[in-house]
């Protein structure tokens, strides 16, 4: 987006990477949404930023967080998402049985009690640590294997990414809905970009749901043949998304 002439700000979320905050590796969706607002606050202090022409762009779970922030943040004048995921839906759907959500919440409650009494925090891996680990676990899902390749073995892997999730986080995500109140509060124009290869991240479905809920929808663009994680860094697909997003932001911010 910077190459397209936009001022672009990216950051590590609170509790992760090069950002501060404890406990480390906490994926708090409410803090994530506040991060978006605080990033906007920072932009408002820069003399070369036109405060009336600022948009927000979120990718994967960040797409859901960006949308959720925009619901109550009119300083954003346009909202873009790429392979957006409603992380609350994703974690609820991942629970394999009807009672699994309640069982998981009970397990988290017991662990929080143990932590409060001096026990060690629990941090679980997000995904297998390597393709060898995935193979040993019998994993054949193409999207999960793509995630392992991107996050653990690709040139974009960073030592700041520990592949760990603070266990108590899961209760926060199970109770979160990124798209709640979209019909009532999302007044900005919306651009949704999804990959055309359907998979188990269900970002195509989340993107479609978001677009159908939005009262001021503008464009739903499918990058044909692209898988979810291929939309992160595979130039033949990313370039299509950037071209569409640049046209969208140029139309609504310039």
N, C-alpha and C positions, 0 to 999 in steps of 0.2 A: 504493500500500500504506500510505503514511503517512496518507492520508485515511481509511483503513479502521481506523486506530487502532494501527498497528504502528510501532515504531521502525525506520526504514529507513535503511541506510547504502549509498551508492553511491560509486564512485571511478573515476578513470582508472587503467588498468593501468600497471605499470612500463614505462618507456621511451617512454610515449606521453602526449599531452595535457598536463595540468598536473602529472602525476607525474614524478619524477626517474628517473635511470638512463640509462646510455649503453652501447652505441650507440643513438641515437634510432631509433624506428620498428621496433624489434625485437619480433617476435611470437613470444615463447618460451613454448610451452604449459606448460612446467614452472614457469617464473616466474609465469605466469598462475595456475596452481593454488596456488602459494605465496602469491600476492597474496590469494587467498580466505582462506587460513589466517591471514595477517597482519591482514586486516580483522577477522576473528573475535577475534584477540588484542586488537585495539583495543577492540572492544565489551566484552570482559571487564574492561576498566579503568574502565568507566562505571558509577557506583553505581546508576543507575536501570535498568540492564539485568539481567534475571533470567537468570543464566547457564544455568539448566536449561530455558529456553524460547526457544532461538534456532534459527531456520531459515535456509536458504540458498535463493536464487532466482537462476537464471541464464537468460539469453536468448541465442538463437542459439549461437555458439561458446561464449559464457559459460555456456550450459546444460551443455555437455560439461565445461567446466572446473569448474563447481560440483559436478557429479556426481563427477568424479575426485577433488576435494578431500574430499568427504564420505566416500569409501571408507575413508580413514584418519583421519577427523576426527569422532569420536563426540560432540564438543561440539555438532555440528549435530543437532538432534532431528527435523527434517523437511526434505525436499528437494523443491523445485519447479523446473520448467523450462518455458519457453515457446519454441516452435519450436526445440528443441535441435538442435544440429549437432555431430557428431563431426568436428572440424576435420581430424583425420588422415585419416579416410575421405574427406572432401571433397577434400583435396589429392591423395590417391592416385587418386581417381576422375577428377580433372581431367586427369591425364596420359593423353594420347590414344592411345598405342600401348603394346603389352606391354613394350617396352624403354624407355619414356619416363622411368620413375622412375629407372632406373639412369643414363640419360643426364643427367637433371637433377642427380642427386647428383654425377656426375662434373664437370659444369659448375660446381657450387657449390664442389667441392673445388679446382678450378683457380682460381676467383675468390678463395677464402680464401688460397691460396698467394700470389696476386698482392697481396692486401691485406697479408699478412704481410711482403711485400717492399717495402711502401711505397705500394702502389697505392690509388686512391680507392675508398671503399666504394660498392657499387651499391645503389640504392634504386629499386624499380620501383613503378608505380602499382597499387593494388589493383583499381580499376575505372576506366573512362573518366572523365575529369575533368569532363565535361559531357555533356548530351544531344546536343549538336552533334558532339562527339567520337565518341559511340556511333553516331550516324547515319553519320558519315563512315567508321567501321569496319564498317558493314553489320550492326550488332548488332540483332537483333530479339527476343531472348529477353526475355520479360516480366519475369522475376525480376531479371535484370541491369539492365534499364531502371528497375525500381522501386528498385533499390539506388542507382543514379545519382541518381534524383529525391530519395530520402531523404537520402543522405549529402552530395550536392553542391549541391542546389538548394532544399531545403526549409527552413522556419524553424528546424529543428533542426541545420542545418549550423553548424559552428563553425570558426573559424580555427585552433583547436588541432588540428584533423584535417587532416593534410597529404595524405592519400590515398597515402601511400608505405609500402612494405614493404621492409625490409632483406633483400636477396636471400639471404643465408646462412640466414635464418630458415626458409626452405622445407624445408631438410633436417631441421630439428627437427620440423616438422609432419608430414613424410612418415613419420617413425618413431614418431608418437604415436598412441595409441588411447585416447580418453577413457573408453571403456566397458570396457576390459580389467579383469577381476576384479570386475565388478559382481555376478555371481551369487554370488561368495564373500564380498564385503566390504560391499556396500551393504545395511546392516541397517535404515536409517531408512525410514519411510513415504515414498512417492514420488507426486508429482502431475505428470503430463505434460499440457501444453496445446499443441496443434498447430493450424495453419490447415487448413481443409478443401480449399482450392484447391491441388492438387499442382503442384509446380514443380521447377525445376532446382537448388534448394538442397537438396532431398531431406530437409528437416527432418521431414516427416511420416514418412518411412521410418526416419530415425534415432530419432525419438521412439517409434515402434512397436517398434523393435529394443530400445531402452533399457527400455521397459515390459515386454517379454517376458522380458528377462534378469533383471529385478529380482526378488529373492525376497520383498520386502515391498511389492509394488505396491498402490496404493490407488485411483488414478483416472486414466483416459486420456480427455481431453476434447477434442473437435474443435469448433473455431469455424467453423461452416459458411460457405463462401464467401470466407473470408479467405485472402489470399496471405501469403507469409512476411513481407515487409516491411510489409504492412498491419497486422501484429500489433505493430508497434513503437509506433505513435502514432495510428492511426485509431480514434477513440473507440468507434464502434459494435462494433468487435472487441475492443479493449483492455478495455473495460468488462466484457465477458463473461469474459475471462481473469482480471481482478482479482477479480470476484465469486467465481469458482471457487477461486482461490488463497486468498482471504480465508477462505472456508469451510473449506478444507483446513488452513490454518495455525491457525485458531481451534480446530479439532477436535484437532489434535495438539500444539499449543503452549500452549493455555489450559486 
